[in-house]
């Protein structure tokens, strides 16, 4: 009886180890799938009505909080009635967010610059979070960052998109 019990206990231990290894493998596969499903979306649009400074601050805070909580990288800026936003991260997450953005009545004439799969997240290394561009210094910092990271053709395109915003720099 003891031998049979020992074999049974041994088999249960082996089964538990196999289940543990399977669990680790599934977690690794999920991580790999998420890493390979990185997307980037860039758009600009026109504001429908000017927002107060308090409204803009609320919008910036909500955007930053949501995006940082969901591992979304990128930038968001508003200058002279124009919005420019770059979102990078998991496809499902940013697709859902972008659908909500498109329905937002605070802007119109949304022009999608790109919406595509990417292997490299350009802004993952910039500030280690989603960045809100509030000052001209922030804008210059991002432009300098893009200029120094020309490994990806999107950096060049994004730097060109930022050029008109740089014209609004304070003297």
Secondary structure as UniProt FT lines:
FT   HELIX           2..36
FT   STRAND          38..47
FT   HELIX           53..69
FT   TURN            70..71
FT   STRAND          73..79
FT   TURN            80..81
FT   STRAND          82..90
FT   HELIX           91..103
FT   TURN            105..106
FT   STRAND          107..117
FT   HELIX           122..125
FT   TURN            127..128
FT   STRAND          131..133
FT   HELIX           136..148
FT   TURN            150..151
FT   HELIX           153..166
FT   TURN            167..168
//
